[in-house]
Amino acid sequence: MSDDAVAELLGFLDLERLDRDLFRGLTPNDGRPRVFGGLVAAESLIAASRTVGPALYPHSLHSYFLRPGDPKRPILFEVDRIRDGRSFTTRRVVAIQNGEAIFSASISFHIEEEGLAHQIDAEPVPPP
């Protein structure tokens, strides 16, 4: 991927904040009839990430593609703050075009912490 392509992608991922929990994203209008779903998912994750603290990392994302997106129109991302806890935070994001949901995601964030280990170290094995 060229430096120009990376810069263009990063530009699309730089969402405009319209309100506390409302963002607007653009998509490439490159002649395709629909918006690439992976871009909508990435923009949704970024919108949700901008509503949580810097110590929280996404650890679970469930998403649904509801309708095709129009590459000629911006997408609004509405973030619902479902839960804010000490270790876990949950967000729901709905991507909207023309007043209709085109994508929905539920994203859980977690602080980085040491977890349980359920594996015994492997015995050393001589090389072949």
MMTF fields as JSON, N, C-alpha, C and O atoms, coordinates in Angstrom:
{
  "mmtfVersion": "1.0.0",
  "mmtfProducer": "UNKNOWN",
  "numBonds": 511,
  "numAtoms": 512,
  "numGroups": 128,
  "numChains": 1,
  "numModels": 1,
  "chainsPerModel": [1],
  "groupsPerChain": [128],
  "chainIdList": ["A"],
  "bondAtomList": [4, 2, 8, 6, 12, 10, 16, 14, 20, 18, 24, 22, 28, 26, 32, 30, 36, 34, 40, 38, 44, 42, 48, 46, 52, 50, 56, 54, 60, 58, 64, 62, 68, 66, 72, 70, 76, 74, 80, 78, 84, 82, 88, 86, 92, 90, 96, 94, 100, 98, 104, 102, 108, 106, 112, 110, 116, 114, 120, 118, 124, 122, 128, 126, 132, 130, 136, 134, 140, 138, 144, 142, 148, 146, 152, 150, 156, 154, 160, 158, 164, 162, 168, 166, 172, 170, 176, 174, 180, 178, 184, 182, 188, 186, 192, 190, 196, 194, 200, 198, 204, 202, 208, 206, 212, 210, 216, 214, 220, 218, 224, 222, 228, 226, 232, 230, 236, 234, 240, 238, 244, 242, 248, 246, 252, 250, 256, 254, 260, 258, 264, 262, 268, 266, 272, 270, 276, 274, 280, 278, 284, 282, 288, 286, 292, 290, 296, 294, 300, 298, 304, 302, 308, 306, 312, 310, 316, 314, 320, 318, 324, 322, 328, 326, 332, 330, 336, 334, 340, 338, 344, 342, 348, 346, 352, 350, 356, 354, 360, 358, 364, 362, 368, 366, 372, 370, 376, 374, 380, 378, 384, 382, 388, 386, 392, 390, 396, 394, 400, 398, 404, 402, 408, 406, 412, 410, 416, 414, 420, 418, 424, 422, 428, 426, 432, 430, 436, 434, 440, 438, 444, 442, 448, 446, 452, 450, 456, 454, 460, 458, 464, 462, 468, 466, 472, 470, 476, 474, 480, 478, 484, 482, 488, 486, 492, 490, 496, 494, 500, 498, 504, 502, 508, 506],
  "bondOrderList": [1, 1, 1, 1, 1, 1, 1, 1, 1, 1, 1, 1, 1, 1, 1, 1, 1, 1, 1, 1, 1, 1, 1, 1, 1, 1, 1, 1, 1, 1, 1, 1, 1, 1, 1, 1, 1, 1, 1, 1, 1, 1, 1, 1, 1, 1, 1, 1, 1, 1, 1, 1, 1, 1, 1, 1, 1, 1, 1, 1, 1, 1, 1, 1, 1, 1, 1, 1, 1, 1, 1, 1, 1, 1, 1, 1, 1, 1, 1, 1, 1, 1, 1, 1, 1, 1, 1, 1, 1, 1, 1, 1, 1, 1, 1, 1, 1, 1, 1, 1, 1, 1, 1, 1, 1, 1, 1, 1, 1, 1, 1, 1, 1, 1, 1, 1, 1, 1, 1, 1, 1, 1, 1, 1, 1, 1, 1],
  "groupList": [{"groupName": "MET", "atomNameList": ["N", "CA", "C", "O"], "elementList": ["N", "C", "C", "O"], "formalChargeList": [0, 0, 0, 0], "bondAtomList": [1, 0, 2, 1, 3, 2], "bondOrderList": [1, 1, 2], "singleLetterCode": "M", "chemCompType": "L-PEPTIDE LINKING"}, {"groupName": "SER", "atomNameList": ["N", "CA", "C", "O"], "elementList": ["N", "C", "C", "O"], "formalChargeList": [0, 0, 0, 0], "bondAtomList": [1, 0, 2, 1, 3, 2], "bondOrderList": [1, 1, 2], "singleLetterCode": "S", "chemCompType": "L-PEPTIDE LINKING"}, {"groupName": "ASP", "atomNameList": ["N", "CA", "C", "O"], "elementList": ["N", "C", "C", "O"], "formalChargeList": [0, 0, 0, 0], "bondAtomList": [1, 0, 2, 1, 3, 2], "bondOrderList": [1, 1, 2], "singleLetterCode": "D", "chemCompType": "L-PEPTIDE LINKING"}, {"groupName": "ALA", "atomNameList": ["N", "CA", "C", "O"], "elementList": ["N", "C", "C", "O"], "formalChargeList": [0, 0, 0, 0], "bondAtomList": [1, 0, 2, 1, 3, 2], "bondOrderList": [1, 1, 2], "singleLetterCode": "A", "chemCompType": "L-PEPTIDE LINKING"}, {"groupName": "VAL", "atomNameList": ["N", "CA", "C", "O"], "elementList": ["N", "C", "C", "O"], "formalChargeList": [0, 0, 0, 0], "bondAtomList": [1, 0, 2, 1, 3, 2], "bondOrderList": [1, 1, 2], "singleLetterCode": "V", "chemCompType": "L-PEPTIDE LINKING"}, {"groupName": "GLU", "atomNameList": ["N", "CA", "C", "O"], "elementList": ["N", "C", "C", "O"], "formalChargeList": [0, 0, 0, 0], "bondAtomList": [1, 0, 2, 1, 3, 2], "bondOrderList": [1, 1, 2], "singleLetterCode": "E", "chemCompType": "L-PEPTIDE LINKING"}, {"groupName": "LEU", "atomNameList": ["N", "CA", "C", "O"], "elementList": ["N", "C", "C", "O"], "formalChargeList": [0, 0, 0, 0], "bondAtomList": [1, 0, 2, 1, 3, 2], "bondOrderList": [1, 1, 2], "singleLetterCode": "L", "chemCompType": "L-PEPTIDE LINKING"}, {"groupName": "GLY", "atomNameList": ["N", "CA", "C", "O"], "elementList": ["N", "C", "C", "O"], "formalChargeList": [0, 0, 0, 0], "bondAtomList": [1, 0, 2, 1, 3, 2], "bondOrderList": [1, 1, 2], "singleLetterCode": "G", "chemCompType": "PEPTIDE LINKING"}, {"groupName": "PHE", "atomNameList": ["N", "CA", "C", "O"], "elementList": ["N", "C", "C", "O"], "formalChargeList": [0, 0, 0, 0], "bondAtomList": [1, 0, 2, 1, 3, 2], "bondOrderList": [1, 1, 2], "singleLetterCode": "F", "chemCompType": "L-PEPTIDE LINKING"}, {"groupName": "ARG", "atomNameList": ["N", "CA", "C", "O"], "elementList": ["N", "C", "C", "O"], "formalChargeList": [0, 0, 0, 0], "bondAtomList": [1, 0, 2, 1, 3, 2], "bondOrderList": [1, 1, 2], "singleLetterCode": "R", "chemCompType": "L-PEPTIDE LINKING"}, {"groupName": "THR", "atomNameList": ["N", "CA", "C", "O"], "elementList": ["N", "C", "C", "O"], "formalChargeList": [0, 0, 0, 0], "bondAtomList": [1, 0, 2, 1, 3, 2], "bondOrderList": [1, 1, 2], "singleLetterCode": "T", "chemCompType": "L-PEPTIDE LINKING"}, {"groupName": "PRO", "atomNameList": ["N", "CA", "C", "O"], "elementList": ["N", "C", "C", "O"], "formalChargeList": [0, 0, 0, 0], "bondAtomList": [1, 0, 2, 1, 3, 2], "bondOrderList": [1, 1, 2], "singleLetterCode": "P", "chemCompType": "L-PEPTIDE LINKING"}, {"groupName": "ASN", "atomNameList": ["N", "CA", "C", "O"], "elementList": ["N", "C", "C", "O"], "formalChargeList": [0, 0, 0, 0], "bondAtomList": [1, 0, 2, 1, 3, 2], "bondOrderList": [1, 1, 2], "singleLetterCode": "N", "chemCompType": "L-PEPTIDE LINKING"}, {"groupName": "ILE", "atomNameList": ["N", "CA", "C", "O"], "elementList": ["N", "C", "C", "O"], "formalChargeList": [0, 0, 0, 0], "bondAtomList": [1, 0, 2, 1, 3, 2], "bondOrderList": [1, 1, 2], "singleLetterCode": "I", "chemCompType": "L-PEPTIDE LINKING"}, {"groupName": "TYR", "atomNameList": ["N", "CA", "C", "O"], "elementList": ["N", "C", "C", "O"], "formalChargeList": [0, 0, 0, 0], "bondAtomList": [1, 0, 2, 1, 3, 2], "bondOrderList": [1, 1, 2], "singleLetterCode": "Y", "chemCompType": "L-PEPTIDE LINKING"}, {"groupName": "HIS", "atomNameList": ["N", "CA", "C", "O"], "elementList": ["N", "C", "C", "O"], "formalChargeList": [0, 0, 0, 0], "bondAtomList": [1, 0, 2, 1, 3, 2], "bondOrderList": [1, 1, 2], "singleLetterCode": "H", "chemCompType": "L-PEPTIDE LINKING"}, {"groupName": "LYS", "atomNameList": ["N", "CA", "C", "O"], "elementList": ["N", "C", "C", "O"], "formalChargeList": [0, 0, 0, 0], "bondAtomList": [1, 0, 2, 1, 3, 2], "bondOrderList": [1, 1, 2], "singleLetterCode": "K", "chemCompType": "L-PEPTIDE LINKING"}, {"groupName": "GLN", "atomNameList": ["N", "CA", "C", "O"], "elementList": ["N", "C", "C", "O"], "formalChargeList": [0, 0, 0, 0], "bondAtomList": [1, 0, 2, 1, 3, 2], "bondOrderList": [1, 1, 2], "singleLetterCode": "Q", "chemCompType": "L-PEPTIDE LINKING"}],
  "groupTypeList": [0, 1, 2, 2, 3, 4, 3, 5, 6, 6, 7, 8, 6, 2, 6, 5, 9, 6, 2, 9, 2, 6, 8, 9, 7, 6, 10, 11, 12, 2, 7, 9, 11, 9, 4, 8, 7, 7, 6, 4, 3, 3, 5, 1, 6, 13, 3, 3, 1, 9, 10, 4, 7, 11, 3, 6, 14, 11, 15, 1, 6, 15, 1, 14, 8, 6, 9, 11, 7, 2, 11, 16, 9, 11, 13, 6, 8, 5, 4, 2, 9, 13, 9, 2, 7, 9, 1, 8, 10, 10, 9, 9, 4, 4, 3, 13, 17, 12, 7, 5, 3, 13, 8, 1, 3, 1, 13, 1, 8, 15, 13, 5, 5, 5, 7, 6, 3, 15, 17, 13, 2, 3, 5, 11, 4, 11, 11, 11],
  "groupIdList": [1, 2, 3, 4, 5, 6, 7, 8, 9, 10, 11, 12, 13, 14, 15, 16, 17, 18, 19, 20, 21, 22, 23, 24, 25, 26, 27, 28, 29, 30, 31, 32, 33, 34, 35, 36, 37, 38, 39, 40, 41, 42, 43, 44, 45, 46, 47, 48, 49, 50, 51, 52, 53, 54, 55, 56, 57, 58, 59, 60, 61, 62, 63, 64, 65, 66, 67, 68, 69, 70, 71, 72, 73, 74, 75, 76, 77, 78, 79, 80, 81, 82, 83, 84, 85, 86, 87, 88, 89, 90, 91, 92, 93, 94, 95, 96, 97, 98, 99, 100, 101, 102, 103, 104, 105, 106, 107, 108, 109, 110, 111, 112, 113, 114, 115, 116, 117, 118, 119, 120, 121, 122, 123, 124, 125, 126, 127, 128],
  "secStructList": [7, 7, 2, 2, 2, 2, 2, 2, 2, 2, 2, 2, 6, 1, 7, 3, 3, 3, 3, 6, 6, 3, 3, 3, 3, 7, 7, 7, 7, 1, 1, 7, 1, 1, 7, 7, 2, 2, 2, 2, 2, 2, 2, 2, 2, 2, 2, 2, 2, 6, 6, 1, 7, 6, 6, 3, 3, 3, 3, 3, 3, 3, 3, 3, 3, 7, 1, 7, 7, 7, 6, 6, 1, 7, 3, 3, 3, 3, 3, 3, 3, 3, 3, 3, 7, 1, 1, 3, 3, 3, 3, 3, 3, 3, 3, 3, 3, 6, 6, 3, 3, 3, 3, 3, 3, 3, 3, 3, 3, 3, 3, 7, 7, 7, 7, 7, 7, 7, 7, 7, 7, 7, 7, 7, 7, 7, 7, 7],
  "xCoordList": [0.854, 0.0, 0.899, 1.83, 0.614, 1.446, 1.198, 0.18, 2.142, 1.992, 0.752, 0.078, 0.445, -0.743, -2.018, -2.954, -2.052, -3.231, -3.418, -4.543, -2.321, -2.398, -2.895, -3.753, -2.362, -2.794, -4.273, -4.995, -4.724, -6.144, -7.016, -8.039, -6.612, -7.364, -7.424, -8.491, -6.292, -6.268, -7.152, -7.743, -7.249, -8.142, -9.598, -10.365, -9.99, -11.366, -11.653, -12.788, -10.629, -10.823, -10.793, -11.04, -10.497, -10.488, -11.892, -12.198, -12.73, -14.138, -14.284, -13.492, -15.296, -15.623, -16.603, -17.658, -16.253, -17.146, -18.167, -17.799, -19.452, -20.531, -21.132, -21.617, -21.099, -21.636, -20.908, -20.022, -21.275, -20.581, -20.501, -19.448, -21.595, -21.669, -22.127, -22.723, -21.85, -22.263, -21.079, -20.434, -20.809, -19.662, -20.11, -21.119, -19.334, -19.607, -18.359, -17.248, -18.569, -17.474, -17.748, -18.899, -16.685, -16.787, -16.305, -15.607, -16.683, -16.245, -15.727, -16.129, -14.843, -14.336, -15.442, -16.165, -15.559, -16.503, -15.69, -15.382, -15.348, -14.458, -15.198, -14.603, -16.484, -17.259, -17.944, -18.721, -17.679, -18.355, -19.79, -20.064, -20.705, -22.108, -22.421, -23.451, -21.533, -21.783, -20.52, -19.402, -20.744, -19.635, -19.037, -19.776, -17.719, -17.055, -17.393, -17.144, -17.954, -18.403, -17.294, -17.528, -16.091, -14.974, -14.641, -14.227, -14.82, -14.576, -15.625, -15.295, -16.884, -17.955, -17.695, -17.891, -17.258, -16.941, -15.783, -15.834, -14.741, -13.591, -13.996, -13.576, -14.806, -15.257, -16.113, -16.037, -16.927, -17.742, -16.866, -17.134, -15.824, -14.897, -14.198, -14.011, -13.815, -13.164, -14.131, -13.752, -15.381, -16.378, -16.552, -16.558, -16.691, -16.845, -15.598, -15.704, -14.417, -13.156, -12.99, -12.348, -13.561, -13.445, -14.354, -14.339, -15.145, -16.026, -15.584, -16.297, -14.414, -13.901, -12.534, -11.913, -12.074, -10.772, -9.625, -9.811, -8.427, -7.268, -6.763, -6.016, -7.145, -6.672, -7.52, -7.197, -8.595, -9.497, -9.217, -9.043, -9.179, -8.915, -10.095, -10.683, -10.459, -11.551, -11.135, -10.032, -12.036, -11.72, -12.829, -12.663, -13.964, -15.056, -15.873, -16.215, -16.184, -16.995, -17.939, -17.508, -19.227, -20.249, -20.95, -21.376, -21.072, -21.641, -22.623, -22.604, -23.489, -24.518, -24.568, -24.686, -24.48, -24.626, -26.103, -26.622, -26.778, -28.227, -28.703, -29.686, -28.017, -28.381, -27.096, -26.082, -27.138, -25.956, -25.777, -26.753, -24.532, -24.23, -23.982, -23.496, -24.321, -24.151, -22.823, -22.662, -21.866, -20.561, -20.606, -19.626, -21.715, -21.818, -22.277, -22.288, -22.656, -23.19, -22.362, -21.842, -22.238, -21.54, -22.361, -23.559, -21.698, -22.351, -22.289, -21.235, -23.421, -23.459, -23.282, -23.833, -22.513, -22.276, -22.785, -22.208, -23.879, -24.444, -23.919, -24.061, -23.315, -22.751, -23.64, -23.925, -24.078, -24.826, -23.875, -23.206, -23.824, -22.971, -23.764, -24.477, -23.64, -24.419, -23.968, -24.798, -22.669, -22.152, -20.749, -19.922, -20.493, -19.153, -18.782, -19.308, -17.882, -17.451, -15.976, -15.311, -15.465, -14.046, -13.148, -12.098, -13.56, -12.737, -13.313, -12.569, -14.625, -15.294, -16.169, -16.775, -16.227, -17.095, -17.723, -17.055, -19.012, -19.725, -20.339, -20.917, -20.205, -20.789, -21.58, -21.22, -22.673, -23.417, -23.289, -23.472, -22.98, -22.833, -23.801, -23.891, -24.522, -25.397, -24.909, -24.791, -24.627, -24.232, -25.488, -26.253, -25.693, -26.95, -26.686, -25.798, -27.477, -27.521, -28.985, -29.781, -29.333, -30.703, -31.728, -32.842, -31.363, -32.279, -32.486, -33.331, -31.733, -31.888, -30.562, -29.489, -30.665, -29.472, -28.945, -29.694, -27.651, -27.028, -26.107, -25.714, -25.763, -24.806, -25.025, -25.346, -24.851, -24.966, -23.854, -23.512, -23.294, -22.217, -22.348, -22.779, -21.974, -21.838, -20.366, -19.808, -19.748, -18.304, -18.025, -18.501, -17.254, -16.866, -15.389, -14.555, -15.089, -13.717, -13.312, -14.153, -12.016, -11.511, -10.153, -9.38, -9.874, -8.545, -7.54, -7.896, -6.299, -5.267, -4.887, -4.497, -5.003, -4.648, -4.221, -4.543, -3.499, -3.035, -4.242, -5.076, -4.327, -5.437, -4.975, -3.797, -5.913, -5.594, -4.834, -5.076, -3.923, -3.187, -3.568, -3.468, -4.0, -4.456, -3.591, -4.075, -2.338, -1.476, -0.167, 0.414, 0.28, 1.567, 2.625, 2.386, 3.785, 4.866, 5.243, 5.285, 5.515, 5.894, 7.292, 8.158, 7.482, 8.794, 9.739, 9.307, 11.015, 11.966, 12.069, 12.111, 12.108, 12.196, 13.442, 13.668, 14.247, 15.447, 15.046, 14.005, 15.864, 15.553, 15.618, 16.271, 14.947, 14.963, 16.324, 16.497],
  "yCoordList": [-1.172, 0.0, 1.234, 1.336, 2.15, 3.35, 4.308, 4.226, 5.212, 6.218, 7.071, 7.458, 7.369, 8.164, 7.422, 8.022, 6.113, 5.314, 5.246, 5.331, 5.094, 5.066, 6.407, 6.452, 7.492, 8.829, 9.043, 9.641, 8.553, 8.688, 7.9, 8.401, 6.662, 5.842, 6.506, 6.572, 6.997, 7.666, 8.906, 9.246, 9.576, 10.723, 10.324, 11.039, 9.19, 8.719, 8.282, 8.377, 7.807, 7.345, 8.484, 8.258, 9.691, 10.853, 11.456, 12.394, 10.906, 11.312, 12.725, 13.172, 13.405, 14.742, 14.604, 13.986, 15.175, 15.131, 16.26, 17.432, 15.899, 16.875, 17.222, 18.334, 16.274, 16.439, 15.439, 14.721, 15.392, 14.518, 13.07, 12.441, 12.544, 11.147, 11.005, 9.994, 12.008, 11.988, 12.37, 13.397, 11.536, 11.726, 11.608, 10.974, 12.235, 12.121, 11.596, 12.07, 10.605, 10.033, 10.111, 10.107, 10.183, 10.201, 8.867, 8.116, 8.584, 7.358, 7.698, 8.707, 6.87, 7.162, 7.002, 6.006, 7.972, 7.879, 7.502, 8.34, 6.209, 5.728, 4.95, 4.125, 5.21, 4.564, 3.284, 2.726, 2.805, 1.592, 1.937, 3.054, 0.987, 1.286, 1.312, 1.849, 0.732, 0.644, 0.984, 0.912, 1.354, 1.615, 0.275, -0.678, 0.195, -1.008, -1.179, -0.279, -2.32, -2.565, -2.513, -2.098, -2.926, -2.88, -1.467, -1.239, -0.508, 0.891, 1.385, 2.101, 1.008, 1.407, 0.804, 1.473, -0.447, -1.091, -0.372, -0.128, -0.033, 0.673, 2.05, 2.452, 2.774, 4.096, 3.988, 4.849, 2.933, 2.721, 2.475, 3.001, 1.678, 1.41, 2.692, 2.917, 3.524, 4.791, 5.706, 6.341, 5.784, 6.625, 6.176, 7.005, 4.876, 4.363, 4.641, 5.019, 4.456, 4.666, 6.103, 6.358, 7.035, 8.446, 8.824, 9.97, 7.871, 8.154, 7.427, 7.447, 6.783, 6.08, 6.642, 7.35, 6.325, 6.797, 6.121, 5.078, 6.716, 6.182, 4.845, 4.16, 4.452, 3.187, 1.999, 0.857, 2.248, 1.178, 0.776, 1.619, -0.546, -1.091, -1.958, -2.644, -1.947, -2.818, -4.281, -4.657, -5.102, -6.529, -7.396, -8.61, -6.788, -7.549, -6.617, -5.506, -7.078, -6.286, -7.226, -8.203, -6.924, -7.674, -6.68, -5.617, -7.021, -6.041, -6.685, -7.892, -5.819, -6.245, -5.247, -4.042, -5.753, -4.921, -4.963, -6.014, -3.822, -3.778, -3.358, -3.895, -2.412, -1.9, -1.485, -1.215, -1.435, -0.94, 0.555, 1.301, 0.98, 2.401, 3.058, 2.424, 4.332, 5.116, 5.873, 6.721, 5.59, 6.255, 7.749, 8.455, 8.237, 9.665, 10.505, 11.734, 9.842, 10.566, 10.278, 9.173, 11.26, 10.997, 10.045, 9.855, 9.465, 8.548, 9.17, 9.639, 9.173, 9.622, 8.417, 7.348, 8.59, 7.526, 7.996, 8.891, 7.379, 7.69, 6.672, 5.466, 7.156, 6.284, 6.344, 7.423, 5.168, 5.062, 4.548, 3.531, 5.263, 4.854, 3.87, 4.276, 2.602, 1.57, 1.39, 1.329, 1.305, 1.081, 1.645, 1.481, 2.314, 2.79, 2.198, 2.622, 1.225, 0.601, 0.852, 1.549, 0.27, 0.445, -0.322, 0.175, -1.533, -2.376, -2.526, -2.674, -2.488, -2.7, -1.506, -0.886, -1.197, -0.148, -0.687, -1.338, -0.413, -0.915, 0.233, 1.155, 0.16, 1.152, 0.449, -0.635, 1.103, 0.667, 1.783, 2.956, 1.429, 2.417, 2.059, 0.904, 3.067, 2.895, 3.853, 5.055, 3.314, 4.126, 4.42, 3.514, 5.702, 6.136, 6.908, 7.759, 6.59, 7.365, 7.537, 6.608, 8.709, 8.986, 8.662, 8.242, 8.852, 8.604, 7.147, 6.833, 6.232, 4.805, 4.195, 4.593, 3.219, 2.512, 1.614, 0.833, 1.733, 0.838, -0.174, -1.169, 0.088, -0.753, -0.551, 0.551, -1.617, -1.532, -2.367, -3.437, -1.867, -2.599, -2.453, -1.416, -3.496, -3.473, -3.738, -4.753, -2.807, -2.876, -2.807, -1.905, -3.76, -3.779, -3.412, -3.904, -2.548, -2.111, -2.607, -2.765, -2.852, -3.381, -2.755, -2.466, -2.55, -2.055, -3.194, -4.367, -2.842, -3.86, -4.336, -3.54, -5.634, -6.204, -7.648, -8.287, -8.137, -9.521, -10.441, -10.232, -11.452, -12.398, -13.743, -13.94, -14.664, -16.016, -16.735, -16.499, -17.606, -18.42, -19.872, -20.378, -20.537, -21.925, -22.858, -23.869, -22.528, -23.331, -23.601, -22.709, -24.827, -25.213, -24.968, -25.212, -24.489, -24.27, -25.588, -26.634, -25.525, -26.72, -27.178, -26.373, -28.481, -29.061, -28.697, -28.624, -28.47, -28.193, -29.395, -30.543, -29.12, -30.175, -29.908, -28.776, -30.934, -30.715, -30.406, -30.865, -29.636, -29.326, -30.582, -31.556, -30.568, -31.761, -32.005, -32.959],
  "zCoordList": [0.0, 0.0, 0.0, 0.798, -0.887, -1.004, 0.155, 0.843, 0.356, 1.411, 1.178, 2.133, -0.089, -0.403, -0.017, 0.511, -0.282, 0.059, 1.571, 2.063, 2.305, 3.774, 4.298, 5.18, 3.761, 4.188, 3.885, 4.683, 2.729, 2.379, 3.352, 3.816, 3.663, 4.607, 5.975, 6.585, 6.464, 7.765, 7.762, 8.787, 6.633, 6.517, 6.681, 7.326, 6.106, 6.255, 7.69, 8.156, 8.383, 9.757, 10.775, 11.96, 10.333, 11.222, 11.259, 10.524, 12.121, 12.19, 12.739, 13.569, 12.264, 12.763, 13.929, 13.79, 15.065, 16.229, 16.089, 16.007, 16.062, 15.94, 17.292, 17.496, 18.207, 19.552, 20.447, 19.984, 21.713, 22.671, 22.18, 22.286, 21.648, 21.222, 19.77, 19.4, 18.958, 17.556, 16.667, 16.878, 15.682, 14.799, 13.341, 13.033, 12.456, 11.022, 10.334, 10.571, 9.473, 8.706, 7.221, 6.785, 6.457, 5.001, 4.451, 5.133, 3.226, 2.573, 1.181, 0.6, 0.645, -0.695, -1.737, -1.742, -2.597, -3.709, -4.941, -5.788, -5.015, -6.077, -7.159, -7.852, -7.301, -8.347, -7.932, -8.706, -6.738, -6.27, -5.886, -5.446, -6.048, -5.743, -4.246, -3.837, -3.425, -1.982, -1.203, -1.713, 0.045, 0.964, 1.397, 1.642, 1.491, 1.992, 3.467, 4.269, 3.827, 5.195, 6.227, 7.362, 5.855, 6.795, 7.224, 8.361, 6.313, 6.663, 7.655, 8.601, 7.447, 8.372, 9.754, 10.768, 9.798, 11.078, 11.765, 12.97, 11.008, 11.585, 12.1, 13.186, 11.333, 11.771, 13.033, 13.909, 13.13, 14.332, 15.551, 16.631, 15.379, 16.476, 16.914, 18.11, 15.971, 16.31, 17.043, 18.028, 16.576, 17.25, 18.698, 19.608, 18.913, 20.278, 21.109, 22.276, 20.518, 21.24, 21.707, 22.726, 20.973, 21.354, 22.519, 22.968, 23.013, 24.152, 25.419, 26.422, 25.384, 26.562, 26.924, 26.13, 28.118, 28.578, 27.85, 27.222, 27.933, 27.204, 27.735, 27.035, 28.948, 29.514, 29.07, 29.398, 28.333, 27.911, 26.469, 25.588, 26.254, 24.93, 24.494, 25.33, 23.209, 22.765, 22.875, 22.478, 23.423, 23.508, 22.933, 22.81, 22.578, 21.983, 21.103, 21.508, 19.895, 18.972, 18.24, 17.627, 18.309, 17.575, 16.67, 17.12, 15.394, 14.469, 13.507, 13.264, 12.964, 12.025, 10.876, 11.093, 9.666, 8.477, 8.099, 7.721, 8.203, 8.063, 6.676, 6.166, 6.075, 4.747, 4.027, 4.671, 2.701, 1.984, 2.21, 2.291, 2.31, 2.469, 1.123, 0.187, 1.037, -0.183, -0.102, 0.776, -0.996, -0.903, -1.206, -0.965, -1.725, -2.051, -0.86, -0.932, 0.235, 1.387, 2.641, 2.796, 3.534, 4.805, 5.678, 5.464, 6.647, 7.586, 8.97, 9.401, 9.665, 11.058, 11.961, 11.699, 13.024, 13.993, 15.349, 15.967, 15.805, 17.122, 18.12, 17.918, 19.194, 20.219, 21.454, 21.972, 21.926, 23.185, 24.254, 24.073, 25.362, 26.484, 27.345, 28.263, 27.051, 27.729, 29.175, 30.082, 29.39, 30.748, 30.861, 29.964, 31.979, 32.318, 33.67, 34.699, 33.675, 34.916, 35.169, 34.403, 36.266, 36.589, 35.627, 35.22, 35.265, 34.389, 32.984, 32.014, 32.88, 31.596, 31.245, 32.119, 29.97, 29.441, 28.166, 27.363, 27.983, 26.809, 26.033, 26.608, 24.718, 23.819, 22.722, 22.262, 22.318, 21.142, 20.114, 20.442, 18.893, 17.822, 16.701, 16.285, 16.22, 15.061, 13.982, 14.216, 12.802, 11.647, 10.838, 10.51, 10.517, 9.903, 8.615, 8.547, 7.601, 6.357, 5.963, 6.095, 5.487, 5.046, 6.129, 5.818, 7.396, 8.503, 8.846, 9.684, 8.219, 8.485, 8.927, 8.471, 9.827, 10.293, 9.179, 8.592, 8.896, 7.91, 8.587, 7.979, 9.863, 10.578, 12.067, 12.513, 12.829, 14.286, 14.908, 14.405, 16.005, 16.68, 18.187, 18.693, 18.884, 20.335, 20.628, 20.21, 21.352, 21.575, 23.07, 23.759, 23.56, 24.963, 25.065, 24.305, 26.01, 26.272, 27.654, 28.539, 27.828, 29.094, 29.383, 28.469, 30.67, 31.021, 30.852, 30.958, 30.593, 30.458, 31.852, 32.706, 32.075, 33.373, 33.183, 32.182, 34.155, 34.122, 34.285, 35.167, 33.436, 33.504, 34.022, 34.319, 34.127, 34.548, 33.442, 32.259, 33.827, 32.868, 33.092, 34.21, 32.046, 32.152, 31.318, 30.808, 31.18, 30.33, 31.054, 31.673, 30.967, 31.532, 30.465, 29.283, 30.875, 29.917, 29.248, 29.895, 27.961, 27.2, 27.604, 27.943, 27.558, 27.832, 26.687, 25.537, 26.98, 25.893, 24.952, 25.396, 23.676, 22.659, 21.819, 21.39, 21.583, 20.762, 19.319, 18.849, 18.627, 17.226, 16.363, 16.737, 15.213, 14.327, 13.715, 12.956]
}
